[in-house]
Amino acid sequence: MERITKDQVKHVAHLARLSITEEEVDTFTEQLDNIIEFAEQLNELDTEDVEPTTHVLDIHNVLRKDEQRPSLDREDALKNAPDQEDGQVKVPSVLE
């Protein structure tokens, strides 16, 4: 059973701005059909008692607690700034 056609492969190649030969169309059609066939095998699995997962590992948020702590004073922070004005780093305008 053909799951993907040569016309579909040509259409996707056109959308991706790819120029492919007829030989490549045949190859890609067969390869994509095999990939789809393999993926369809997953439908045969009994997943009735399987909990949905969002990640294969049981991970938790590992960020540290957000606590206020001392930082650089303004002079030290601006010491290496190439240009500054009124105690702030001055950068070129990005809006017209």
C-alpha positions in Angstrom: 0.0 0.0 0.0 1.4 3.4 -1.0 1.3 5.9 1.8 3.0 8.7 0.0 2.9 9.5 -3.7 5.6 10.8 -6.1 3.5 13.9 -6.6 3.5 14.6 -2.8 7.3 14.2 -2.7 7.7 16.6 -5.7 5.3 19.1 -4.0 7.3 19.0 -0.7 10.5 19.4 -2.7 9.0 22.4 -4.5 7.9 24.0 -1.2 11.4 23.5 0.2 12.9 25.0 -2.9 14.8 21.8 -3.7 15.4 20.6 -7.2 15.4 16.8 -7.3 15.8 14.3 -10.1 13.2 11.7 -11.0 15.6 9.1 -9.5 15.6 11.0 -6.2 11.8 11.3 -6.3 11.6 7.5 -6.6 14.2 7.0 -3.7 12.5 9.5 -1.4 9.1 8.1 -2.1 10.2 4.6 -1.1 12.2 5.9 1.9 9.3 8.1 3.2 6.8 5.2 2.7 9.1 3.0 4.8 9.3 5.6 7.5 5.5 6.0 7.6 5.0 2.2 7.7 7.4 1.9 10.6 5.6 4.7 12.5 2.2 3.1 11.8 3.4 0.0 13.7 3.1 2.1 16.9 -0.7 2.0 16.4 -0.6 -1.7 17.0 0.8 -1.3 20.6 -1.6 -1.6 23.5 -1.1 1.7 25.4 -4.3 1.5 27.4 -2.5 1.4 30.8 0.4 3.7 29.8 0.4 7.1 31.4 1.1 10.0 29.0 4.6 11.4 29.4 6.1 14.7 28.4 9.7 13.6 29.0 11.3 10.2 29.2 13.1 11.0 32.4 11.4 12.0 35.7 13.0 15.5 36.0 12.1 18.4 38.3 12.9 22.1 38.2 16.5 22.3 39.3 16.7 26.1 39.4 18.0 27.7 42.6 15.7 29.8 44.8 15.5 33.4 43.6 17.2 35.4 46.4 18.4 39.0 46.4 22.2 39.3 46.8 24.8 42.0 46.2 25.8 42.8 42.6 28.3 45.1 40.9 28.1 48.7 41.7 27.4 51.0 38.8 31.0 52.2 38.3 32.3 48.7 38.0 29.5 47.7 35.7 30.1 50.6 33.4 33.9 50.4 33.6 34.3 48.4 30.3 31.3 49.9 28.5 32.4 51.4 25.2 30.0 54.3 25.6 27.9 55.5 28.5 25.5 58.3 29.3 23.8 59.3 32.6 25.0 56.1 34.3 23.8 53.7 31.6 25.4 51.9 28.7 24.7 53.8 25.5 24.1 51.6 22.5 23.3 52.5 18.9 19.6 53.0 18.2 17.9 50.0 16.6 14.6 51.8 15.8 14.2 54.4 13.1 
